[in-house]
Amino acid sequence: MKNMTIIPLITLAVCVFICGCVHEPRRARYGDPNEIVAGTPDSPTMYDLGSSVDSLIQKMLGSPQFSKNYNAAKDAKGGALPIVIIGNIANRTTERIQGRLDAVGDSVRSALFETGLFEVKDDEAGGAIASRIMRGADDGLEDGALVQSMGTHESPDFIVLGDFRHFTDVGGYHTYRLRLALHNLKTGKVVWEGIQTKVKL
């Protein structure tokens, strides 16, 4: 009678153990796409677009070359925070993902704002703001001082540009590379540049 009770319990324990072993690799391989997937010697760490931006911004903040160039630009403004805008993140692949790359630009702008090192401008918002002021002025609704202020807005000091490229590695394994670069608009020089390889869509 004891054997009749023990055998089902052993069978159940074995099933739970096997299911756990099978399930864990599936979670690691097909995990949340917003998480960084840990790598193995045969499968390097992969990044999605969001975590790629976070990784690159952290690399920038830790770069001595960035600090040197940033401080020089800030000193040239008498200690005022440099103004940055986000340019195009060019799609150098055959994928139809420009919308996602535009979202990468939004993420970069937000991340740079959060560092507290920059004043941030949004070109699209700037156009909408100017249009609203002019429309209000035409209708006699806006304060004249607001209209006058349109010509006093500061020009940006930096622009972020980048690109996204596709690679086929050994064995037909497809990966992508995200590059971001911060350019000084007054000198034309690169302030900082970073590349995140092994990006997955």
N, C-alpha and C positions, 0 to 999 in steps of 0.2 A: 504494500500500500504506500509506504514511504517512497519507493522508487517511482510509483505512478505520479506522485506529487513533485518530486525533484526533477524529473525529466522535462516536464513543461516549463519549469522555472529556468533550467539551464538553457533550453531552446530559446526562451524569451530573452535571456541575458545575451546570448550569442547574436540574436537578431538586432538587438539594440546596439551592440558593439559594432556589428557590420554596417548598420545604417549610419552610425556616427562616423565611421571611417570613410564611407563613400560620400557622405554629405559634405564633410569638411573641405576636401579638394574642390568640390563644385562651388562652394561659397567663395573660396579664394580665387577661382578662375572666373566665375561669373558674378562677382560681387557688385556692390553699388558703384555705378560708373562715376559718381562724384568723389569717390575715395581713391587715394593712391593705392595701387595694387602692389604688394610686396613682391620682390623678385626672387629668383633662384639663380644658381649659376647658369642654367640653361635658358632662363627667361628673366631678363633684366627688369628692374622696377619701371613701371609704366605710369604715365601721368595723363589725366584728362586736361581739357583746355583750362578749366578753372584752377586746378591745382598747379598747372604750368605757370599761370600768371603769378600765383602766390609765391612759387619757388623762385621765379625770376626777380620779383620785387625784393625778396629777402636777399638774394645774391647781390643785387644792386646796393642795398643798404649796407652790406658788409664789404663792399669794394673800396679799397683805398683810393683807386683811380677816380671813382665816382666822387668820393669825399673831396678830393683835391679840386676837381673840375667844378663841382657844385659850389664849394666855398669861394672859388675865384669869381664865379658868376654872381654870387650873393654879395661879395665885397664890392664888385663893380656897380652894384645898385645901392651902395651905402648901407648894406645890411638888410635891405628889404627882401622878402621872400620872392624867389623867381616865380614867374607865371608859366604854367605848362598847358599845352593843348595836346589832344590826341589826334594824330593823323591816321592815315590808312594802314590797316593790317592787310597786306596784299595776299590774295589767294593764288599761290603758285602750284596748285594741284588741279586735278580734273574734277574734283568734288564740287558740288554746288552748295558751298557752305559759307558764302560771304556774310549771310545774316549772323551766323555763329561767330564769325571773326569780328563783325561789328560789335557783338556782345562782349568779345574779348577786350575791345577798346574801351567799352563802358567799365569793365572790371578794372582795367589798368588805371583809368581816370579816378575811380573810387578809391583804389588802393593808394595812389599817390596822394590824394587828398587826405587820407587817414594818416599818412606819415607825419603830417604837420610841417613838412619841408617845403611845400609848394602852395602858391595860389593857383587854383585850377579854373580854366575856362572851357566852356563847352560851345564849340562853334555853332552847332545847330540851335542851341538855346539862345545864343547871341543873336542869330538871325530872327528868331521869334520875338525876342525882347525888343529889338530895333523896330520890327514891323508893328508891334503893339504900341510903342511910343509914338511912332509916326501916325498911326491910325487915330490914336487919341488926340494928337496935336491937330490933325485935320478936322476933327469934330469939335475942337475947342474944349476938350475935356482934361488934357494933361497940363500940369504945371510947366511953365516955360523953362524953369531951371532943369527939369528932367530932360527936356529936349536938348538943352545946351550941353548936358552931361554926356550925351552920346559921343561928342567929339573929343572927350577927355579920357576915355577908357584906355588903359595901358595896353601896349602891345605885348604879346607873349615873348618870353625869353627862350623857352624850350619847346620842342615838339617831339612826340613819341611816334616813331614809324616802325614798321615790322613786316614780316612775311611768314607764311606758313607753307612748308614744302613737304612733298611725299617722297618716301624712299622704299625700295624693295630690297630687303636684306637677304642674306643667304637662306636658302630653303623656302623662298617665296613669302617670307614674313613681312607684312606691310607695317611701316611705322611713319610717323610724321615728325617734323621739327618746327618749333616755334621760335622765331627770333624777334627780339624787341631791342630798339636802340633809341637813346635819348640824345637829341641833337640840339646844339646851341644855335638858335636862329640868328644871333648877332655875329657869330664867328664862323658858322658853318661846320664847326668841328663836332665830333662825337664826344658827348659827355660820358656816356656809358653804353655798353652793348652786352647783351646776354642771350644765350641760346639754350633752349630746353630740348633735348633729343628724347626719343622714345615716347612720343606723345601718341595716344590712341584716341580716335574719334568715338 
